[in-house]
């Protein structure tokens, strides 16, 4: 599943590709996840220009000049494809064709990717924009393993399984540590790691895959590497679940209990 750094890059590139284009036609092929009828979607968005594309948590928001928003959540296997005039991509959920013949298709063979017209506001802070004290209080209030807290979209939006592992590796905290047992100094380090790992990952993806609008690029990650046995510095990578999530970590990450 694409996470915050991936989606940051996607939104930047989609803005470059689509901003100012008028939506000529929108077609819903799989409507089971759509929150409105296709007719309402068409009446709301067709003949209006894209004004911006931006990320909100793990969603991409396409804002139109009439202030309506189409949200796309890619879920686990959703993909985005630009096309010219005719969409030939399989497993399409929804497609948008603009007045210059450029189109955008959302696909998902599992049919789980979700389009939403005018999604409700969400008060949960973003992983790149949160108050330190808020997060400290969230950790202090639960014995839940810290990794579970990091990927909880009701605590912070945008972090998924892979980047939670990277953040905890960077902070040198075991993913199994009960959240309320982590010392205050390490919590401060964890907050720094959240921001630095996510921001550096975005820069890396932009540098090495500057035009992407889909996919996951994880080869540069240090510990969340299913096919590797060691980190770049030679530490042994262990794998063990936290809840239902495969988790990758090293002995250098301290367990607080």
N, C-alpha and C positions, 0 to 999 in steps of 0.2 A: 504494500500500500504506500503510495506517495505520502511523504511527511512534509513538515513545514519548509525545509530548504528546497525540496523539489518544487513545491507549489509556489514558492516565492519566484522561482525562475520561470515556471510556466506562466504565471500571471504577467510577468514583465514582457515575455515574448508574445503572449496573446494580445496584450495591449498594443504592442508595436504592429502586429499583423492586422488587427481588427478595429482599432479606434477610428471613429469617424465614418465607418461603413454603415450603410443602411440595410437593415434586415429585410430582405425581400420575401423570404418564406421560411417558416419553421415547421418541421414535420416530426411528429412523435411516432416512433415505430413500436416501442415498448412503453406502455402507459401505466403499468401497474404501480410504479413508485411516484408518479407525478401527482402533486397535491391539488391540481385543478384540471378541468377538462381541456382537451386540445384546442377546442374552439376559444375558450377564455384565454389560453396562452397566446394563440394567434392574434386575437383581437387586441391584446395588451402590448405585444412586442413588435408585430410586423409593421413595416414602414417607419420604424424609428431607428436612429443611429446608436451605435455603441459609443458610450462616453468614457468607459473605463473598464478594466478587468483587474481585480485584486483578490487577494487571499483573505479569507476569514476562517481561522482555525484550519481544518482540513478540507475546506470547501473553496471553490473558485466562484467568485461573484462577477457576473457580467451585468454592468449597470448601463441602462439605456438613457437617452436624453430626456425621456419622460419620467425619469426617476424610478422606474420599475427595475427590479433585479431578478435575473435568472441565476440561481445557484446550482452548481454541479458538484456533487460529491462523488469522487471516483471509486470509493470503496476499495476493495482488495485488488480487483483486476480491471478497473475502468481505464480506457485509453482515449486520447484525443488525437484527431487527425484533421489536418487541413487538406482540402481537395479543390479541384477546379471543376465547377459546373455540375458534375455528376459524382455522387458518393458511391463508391464501389466497396466500401469497407463492410466486412461481415459483422454480425452481432450488434448492429447499431441500435442504440437506445433513442437518440434524438439527433436531428441534424438541422443546421442553420445555414441557409444560403443567402449571401449578401448581394447587393446590387451590381457589384463588379465581377460576379461569377465565382468569387472565393467562397468556400463553404467550410464549416467545422462540424465534424461528427464526433459524438460520444459513443463509444462501443464498450460492451462488456459481455463476455460469453456466459457469465453467471447471472446476468440480468439484474445485478444488484446496484449498479451505479445509479445515482438518484438525482433527477432534476427537480428543482423546487422554485416556484414563482413566488417572489417576495417573501423570503424566509423570515421568521420571527427574530427579533433582536435577541442576542444572547449576552448576558451580563458576565459570563465567565471570562476572565482576562486571558489575553494571548500570551504564549510562551516567550514572545519578544517584548512584551509590554505589560509587566505586572509589578505590583508593589511588593517589595521585599518582605515587609512585615506580614502582609496577607499570606504569602507563601510559608513563612516561618510558622504562622498560626495554624495553617492547614496541616503541616507536618507534626506539630506538637499535639494536635488533637486526635491522632490515631496511631495504633500500633501496626497498621497495614505496612507491608514491605514497601520501601521507598520507591522501588521501580513501579509498583502498582499505582502509587500516587502520581508519579510523573506522567504515566500514560492515561490517567483519568481525565477525560475531556470536560468533566465538571469541576476540575481543579485548575488546570491550564489547558488551553487549546493549542493543538498543533504537533505535539510530541507523540510519536508512535514507538513501536517496539525497538527498531534499530537505533534510533537516536537516543532513546532512554539508556540503552547499553553504553553508547559512546559517552554520554554525559556523565554517567556514574563511573566509568573508567577514567575519564578526565579528572573527576573530583576525588578519585581513589576511595570510593565508598562502595561497599558490597551491596548488590541489589537486594539482598535478603535482609538488610538491616531494618528493624522496625523504625518507622518514621520518627516516632517520638523519643527514640534513643540516640539520635544523631546529635552530637555536641553542637552548640551554637556556631563555633568557629567553622566546623565542617559544613553546616547549613549555608553559611555565607559563601564558602567555596563552591558548594553545589549551585548556588544562584549564579555565580560567575561562570561556572561551567555550562549551565543551560544556555546562557546568552552567547558565550564565545564559541561553543561547539556548533550551534545552529547558524550563527553568522559566518563562521569560517567555512562550513559546509556549503552554504549558498555561494560564497565566493569561488570555491573549488568547482562546483558544478557549472557556474557561469563561465569560468575560464576554460574548462575542458569540454563542455557541451553547450556552447553559447546560444544555440537556436532551439533547444528542445521545448516541447510542449507536452511531453508524456514520458512515462518510463521511470525507472529508479536507477540511480547511478551510485553504487555503494562500494566500489573497489577501493576507494581511498580510506574507508573507515578502518579503525585500528583494531577493534575487538569484536564487533558484530560481523563476523566472517565465518559462515557455516563451513566453508571449504578449507579453512586454514587452521593450523594447529598452534601458531604462535603469532603474537603481535609483532609489529615492525622492530620493536626493541628486544625481541626474543623471549617474551613472557609466554608461558603456556596458557592457551585459551581453554577454559572449561565451559561446558554447556550443561545447563540444568534448568528446568522450568520454574518460573515464578507465576503461580496460578496456572493458566493454560498457555502462557507465552514462553517460547524458547528464549533462553537468556544466556548471553555470552559474557564472561567475566574472567578475571585473573586473581591470583593469590595476593597481588599487591593491593587489592581493594579491601579495606578494613571492614570487618563486621562489627557493628555496634549493637549490643544486646543487653 
